[in-house]
Amino acid sequence: MNTKQKSVIGFGLAVVIAMALYPPWATWCVPLDDRDLQVQYSWLFGRLNYPDCAEKLPWAWGLATDRLLLQWGLVIVATVALTVAFQSKDTG
């Protein structure tokens, strides 16, 4: 493994860790209405903003795992592609 590949893997790992520390959160009012579903980014142990309907209805929150997994997948695919692209062409 050459220096460029190590750099790409290190950068990809750092991006995945940063995404885990600043993930997407979904907030919605109960009962669930698609118009009330809001996705926001916040620190892992940070405070979330209330949804607009929170003044009238109870609200809930959760980690937007579908979006987070999609982000991680894209970063992992890009990291693997760049690692393969920077592979040395040694035949011996």
GROMACS elastic network, one bead per residue, 0.5 to 0.9 nm:
[ bonds ]
;  ai    aj funct       b0    kb
    1     4     6  0.82934   500
    1     5     6  0.62278   500
    1     6     6  0.68689   500
    1    87     6  0.75140   500
    1    88     6  0.82355   500
    2     5     6  0.54592   500
    2     6     6  0.64037   500
    2     7     6  0.88009   500
    2    86     6  0.81258   500
    2    87     6  0.74787   500
    2    88     6  0.74395   500
    3     6     6  0.50977   500
    3     7     6  0.61403   500
    3     8     6  0.86617   500
    4     7     6  0.50651   500
    4     8     6  0.62076   500
    4     9     6  0.86813   500
    4    83     6  0.78420   500
    4    86     6  0.65047   500
    4    87     6  0.85547   500
    5     8     6  0.51013   500
    5     9     6  0.61917   500
    5    10     6  0.85195   500
    5    82     6  0.75737   500
    5    83     6  0.50360   500
    5    84     6  0.80403   500
    5    85     6  0.87841   500
    5    86     6  0.60961   500
    5    87     6  0.71807   500
    6     9     6  0.51940   500
    6    10     6  0.60508   500
    6    11     6  0.85186   500
    6    83     6  0.81316   500
    7    10     6  0.50921   500
    7    11     6  0.60378   500
    7    12     6  0.84925   500
    8    11     6  0.51403   500
    8    12     6  0.60471   500
    8    13     6  0.85408   500
    8    79     6  0.63051   500
    8    80     6  0.86678   500
    8    82     6  0.69218   500
    8    83     6  0.64733   500
    9    12     6  0.50586   500
    9    13     6  0.60867   500
    9    14     6  0.85523   500
    9    79     6  0.62631   500
    9    80     6  0.80357   500
    9    82     6  0.87979   500
    9    83     6  0.72133   500
   10    13     6  0.51382   500
   10    14     6  0.61589   500
   10    15     6  0.86911   500
   11    14     6  0.50381   500
   11    15     6  0.62333   500
   11    16     6  0.87137   500
   11    79     6  0.83761   500
   12    15     6  0.51541   500
   12    16     6  0.62880   500
   12    17     6  0.86901   500
   12    75     6  0.64604   500
   12    76     6  0.69531   500
   12    78     6  0.82594   500
   12    79     6  0.57847   500
   13    16     6  0.51551   500
   13    17     6  0.62144   500
   13    18     6  0.85916   500
   13    75     6  0.87991   500
   13    76     6  0.85509   500
   13    79     6  0.87776   500
   14    17     6  0.51347   500
   14    18     6  0.61147   500
   14    19     6  0.86272   500
   15    18     6  0.50052   500
   15    19     6  0.61577   500
   15    20     6  0.86357   500
   15    72     6  0.86669   500
   15    75     6  0.76324   500
   16    19     6  0.50875   500
   16    20     6  0.62984   500
   16    21     6  0.88088   500
   16    71     6  0.84222   500
   16    72     6  0.61525   500
   16    75     6  0.72193   500
   16    76     6  0.83021   500
   17    20     6  0.50221   500
   17    21     6  0.63475   500
   17    22     6  0.87176   500
   18    21     6  0.51058   500
   18    22     6  0.61523   500
   18    23     6  0.83187   500
   19    22     6  0.50885   500
   19    23     6  0.54546   500
   19    24     6  0.84881   500
   19    68     6  0.75964   500
   19    71     6  0.80615   500
   19    72     6  0.77947   500
   20    23     6  0.54294   500
   20    43     6  0.88553   500
   20    44     6  0.74645   500
   20    68     6  0.80564   500
   21    42     6  0.84690   500
   21    43     6  0.59049   500
   21    44     6  0.52002   500
   21    45     6  0.84902   500
   22    41     6  0.63638   500
   22    42     6  0.54376   500
   22    44     6  0.56662   500
   23    40     6  0.84795   500
   23    41     6  0.57129   500
   23    42     6  0.62434   500
   23    43     6  0.67230   500
   23    44     6  0.65119   500
   23    63     6  0.74630   500
   23    64     6  0.78060   500
   23    65     6  0.87088   500
   23    67     6  0.89161   500
   23    68     6  0.66229   500
   24    39     6  0.64297   500
   24    40     6  0.55512   500
   24    42     6  0.66841   500
   24    43     6  0.88729   500
   24    62     6  0.89646   500
   24    63     6  0.63199   500
   24    64     6  0.54304   500
   24    65     6  0.77416   500
   24    67     6  0.70514   500
   24    68     6  0.65216   500
   25    38     6  0.81506   500
   25    39     6  0.54972   500
   25    40     6  0.53066   500
   25    41     6  0.58860   500
   25    42     6  0.70841   500
   25    48     6  0.80676   500
   25    61     6  0.70087   500
   25    62     6  0.57890   500
   25    64     6  0.50238   500
   25    65     6  0.83100   500
   26    37     6  0.66703   500
   26    38     6  0.55470   500
   26    40     6  0.64569   500
   26    41     6  0.87298   500
   26    60     6  0.84410   500
   26    61     6  0.55641   500
   26    62     6  0.53370   500
   26    63     6  0.60001   500
   26    64     6  0.54622   500
   27    36     6  0.79327   500
   27    37     6  0.58250   500
   27    38     6  0.53095   500
   27    39     6  0.64627   500
   27    40     6  0.80183   500
   27    48     6  0.83998   500
   27    49     6  0.83737   500
   27    50     6  0.73880   500
   27    51     6  0.62405   500
   27    59     6  0.71219   500
   27    60     6  0.57776   500
   27    62     6  0.65706   500
   27    63     6  0.87913   500
   28    31     6  0.83571   500
   28    32     6  0.63848   500
   28    33     6  0.75678   500
   28    34     6  0.83309   500
   28    35     6  0.88289   500
   28    36     6  0.54562   500
   28    38     6  0.63975   500
   28    39     6  0.89439   500
   28    50     6  0.86851   500
   28    51     6  0.63723   500
   28    52     6  0.89334   500
   28    53     6  0.80839   500
   28    54     6  0.83444   500
   28    58     6  0.87322   500
   28    59     6  0.55588   500
   28    60     6  0.55547   500
   28    61     6  0.63584   500
   28    62     6  0.88826   500
   29    32     6  0.56996   500
   29    33     6  0.72123   500
   29    36     6  0.62730   500
   29    37     6  0.74558   500
   29    51     6  0.72594   500
   29    52     6  0.87257   500
   29    53     6  0.63419   500
   29    54     6  0.64964   500
   29    56     6  0.89943   500
   29    57     6  0.60768   500
   29    58     6  0.57538   500
   29    60     6  0.61403   500
   29    61     6  0.86897   500
   30    33     6  0.77524   500
   30    57     6  0.64953   500
   30    58     6  0.56537   500
   30    59     6  0.55226   500
   30    60     6  0.70525   500
   31    57     6  0.83038   500
   31    58     6  0.83559   500
   31    59     6  0.84868   500
   32    35     6  0.86287   500
   32    36     6  0.72334   500
   32    37     6  0.75849   500
   32    59     6  0.89742   500
   33    36     6  0.53839   500
   33    37     6  0.67422   500
   34    37     6  0.52877   500
   34    38     6  0.87050   500
   35    38     6  0.80953   500
   36    51     6  0.71224   500
   36    52     6  0.74178   500
   36    53     6  0.68710   500
   37    51     6  0.78899   500
   38    51     6  0.68252   500
   38    52     6  0.89982   500
   39    64     6  0.74548   500
   40    48     6  0.80164   500
   40    49     6  0.81628   500
   41    48     6  0.84697   500
   42    45     6  0.80247   500
   42    46     6  0.60381   500
   42    47     6  0.72199   500
   42    48     6  0.67079   500
   43    47     6  0.77117   500
   43    48     6  0.88295   500
   44    47     6  0.87757   500
   48    61     6  0.85863   500
   50    53     6  0.81156   500
   50    54     6  0.61990   500
   50    55     6  0.88093   500
   50    59     6  0.79964   500
   51    54     6  0.54553   500
   51    55     6  0.85217   500
   51    59     6  0.75200   500
   52    55     6  0.71348   500
   52    56     6  0.89659   500
   53    56     6  0.58271   500
   53    57     6  0.61447   500
   53    58     6  0.82944   500
   53    59     6  0.79174   500
   54    57     6  0.52054   500
   54    58     6  0.60189   500
   54    59     6  0.58634   500
   55    58     6  0.80073   500
   62    65     6  0.84698   500
   63    66     6  0.86903   500
   63    68     6  0.83389   500
   64    67     6  0.56392   500
   64    68     6  0.63134   500
   64    69     6  0.87445   500
   65    69     6  0.58759   500
   65    70     6  0.83346   500
   66    69     6  0.53105   500
   66    70     6  0.61701   500
   66    71     6  0.87000   500
   67    70     6  0.50619   500
   67    71     6  0.62161   500
   67    72     6  0.86625   500
   68    71     6  0.51303   500
   68    72     6  0.61980   500
   68    73     6  0.85392   500
   69    72     6  0.50311   500
   69    73     6  0.59653   500
   69    74     6  0.85694   500
   70    73     6  0.50483   500
   70    74     6  0.62241   500
   70    75     6  0.86941   500
   71    74     6  0.52427   500
   71    75     6  0.63104   500
   71    76     6  0.86509   500
   72    75     6  0.51735   500
   72    76     6  0.60864   500
   72    77     6  0.85790   500
   73    76     6  0.51128   500
   73    77     6  0.60838   500
   73    78     6  0.85195   500
   74    77     6  0.51755   500
   74    78     6  0.61087   500
   74    79     6  0.85039   500
   75    78     6  0.51202   500
   75    79     6  0.60113   500
   75    80     6  0.85819   500
   76    79     6  0.50132   500
   76    80     6  0.61174   500
   76    81     6  0.85030   500
   77    80     6  0.51982   500
   77    81     6  0.60704   500
   77    82     6  0.85823   500
   78    81     6  0.50572   500
   78    82     6  0.60920   500
   78    83     6  0.84481   500
   79    82     6  0.52283   500
   79    83     6  0.60088   500
   79    84     6  0.85952   500
   80    83     6  0.50118   500
   80    84     6  0.61658   500
   80    85     6  0.84941   500
   81    84     6  0.52425   500
   81    85     6  0.60752   500
   81    86     6  0.86816   500
   82    86     6  0.60905   500
   82    87     6  0.85740   500
   83    86     6  0.52869   500
   83    87     6  0.63720   500
   84    87     6  0.51350   500
   84    88     6  0.88565   500
   85    88     6  0.85159   500
   86    89     6  0.89187   500
   87    90     6  0.88316   500
   88    91     6  0.89979   500
